[in-house]
């Protein structure tokens, strides 16, 4: 049994290492490891990236929202979780993104969400307020937020 677990762990680590280069794979994989449960699958879409920043939409167990992600030398981590405020370039600038990155990210998000159904958009919008994350918590700070972790 230990050998099987070691093999599976090795395969998972190898696949995650190759996925680290592609944010379209690395970001959903990271979030699923942190939040997905067998009885509560996590849907991550869309994923839009501008430089070292990304915004992702998430849905799980009838809830949803958006997460602002930041890439560092440790990979992608959650910077904050919110709702519609992450669609606004001025808000993104206030958070700390450059004007170019904020405008690019907001435009990409608008384009990506244009093809989604209204129920997905309603879930993204339903996230109330903003939950700041820090790298030390690595997502643990989000665990207490009823909107997602339960």
NUKE-96306 format. One line per 4 residues: number of its first residue (from 1); their letters; for each residue x, y, z of C-alpha. Coordinates in steps of 0.5 Angstrom, whole numbers, plus 500, padded with zeros to 3 digits. Each point is the difference from the previous one (the first is absolute). Layout:
! residues N
NUM = A = X:Y:Z ~ ...
//
This chain:
! residues 150
1 = XXXX = 500:500:500 ~ 506:505:502 ~ 503:499:493 ~ 493:501:496
5 = XXXX = 500:507:504 ~ 507:501:499 ~ 499:499:492 ~ 493:504:500
9 = XXXX = 504:506:504 ~ 505:500:495 ~ 496:500:494 ~ 496:506:503
13 = XXXX = 506:504:502 ~ 503:499:493 ~ 493:502:496 ~ 500:506:505
17 = XXXX = 507:502:498 ~ 499:500:493 ~ 493:503:501 ~ 504:506:504
21 = XXXX = 502:503:493 ~ 493:501:498 ~ 495:504:504 ~ 494:497:497
25 = XXXX = 502:493:503 ~ 504:503:506 ~ 495:504:503 ~ 494:495:500
29 = XXXX = 505:495:502 ~ 502:504:506 ~ 493:502:502 ~ 497:493:500
33 = XXXX = 506:497:504 ~ 498:506:505 ~ 492:500:500 ~ 497:494:496
37 = XXXX = 497:494:504 ~ 497:494:497 ~ 493:502:502 ~ 501:507:498
41 = XXXX = 504:501:493 ~ 503:506:498 ~ 499:504:493 ~ 505:505:498
45 = XXXX = 498:504:494 ~ 502:505:497 ~ 508:501:502 ~ 502:506:497
49 = XXXX = 508:502:501 ~ 503:507:499 ~ 508:500:502 ~ 500:497:507
53 = XXXX = 493:501:501 ~ 494:495:499 ~ 492:501:501 ~ 496:493:501
57 = XXXX = 493:499:501 ~ 498:494:504 ~ 494:496:502 ~ 499:495:505
61 = XXXX = 494:497:504 ~ 495:506:497 ~ 505:505:502 ~ 505:504:496
65 = XXXX = 504:506:499 ~ 507:503:497 ~ 507:499:503 ~ 506:505:498
69 = XXXX = 506:496:499 ~ 507:502:501 ~ 506:496:497 ~ 507:500:504
73 = XXXX = 506:495:500 ~ 495:495:504 ~ 495:500:495 ~ 493:503:499
77 = XXXX = 497:502:507 ~ 493:503:502 ~ 501:507:501 ~ 493:502:502
81 = XXXX = 492:497:498 ~ 495:505:498 ~ 494:500:495 ~ 498:506:495
85 = XXXX = 506:505:503 ~ 505:496:496 ~ 497:501:494 ~ 502:508:500
89 = XXXX = 507:502:498 ~ 500:506:505 ~ 499:495:506 ~ 505:496:497
93 = XXXX = 505:506:500 ~ 498:502:507 ~ 502:493:502 ~ 507:501:497
97 = XXXX = 500:498:493 ~ 503:504:495 ~ 495:504:496 ~ 502:496:494
101 = XXXX = 499:493:503 ~ 494:502:504 ~ 497:503:493 ~ 502:493:496
105 = XXXX = 498:496:506 ~ 493:503:500 ~ 499:500:492 ~ 502:492:500
109 = XXXX = 495:499:506 ~ 494:503:496 ~ 502:497:494 ~ 500:493:503
113 = XXXX = 494:501:504 ~ 496:502:494 ~ 499:493:498 ~ 498:497:507
117 = XXXX = 493:499:502 ~ 496:505:504 ~ 500:495:506 ~ 508:499:500
121 = XXXX = 500:508:500 ~ 495:500:506 ~ 504:496:504 ~ 506:504:499
125 = XXXX = 496:506:502 ~ 498:497:506 ~ 506:500:504 ~ 499:506:505
129 = XXXX = 506:504:502 ~ 507:499:499 ~ 504:495:504 ~ 508:501:500
133 = XXXX = 505:495:500 ~ 507:499:502 ~ 505:496:497 ~ 502:497:507
137 = XXXX = 492:497:501 ~ 501:497:493 ~ 492:500:499 ~ 499:498:508
141 = XXXX = 497:507:501 ~ 495:499:495 ~ 498:493:504 ~ 495:504:505
145 = XXXX = 496:504:494 ~ 494:497:500 ~ 499:502:492 ~ 505:495:498
149 = XX = 503:495:505 ~ 494:496:503
//
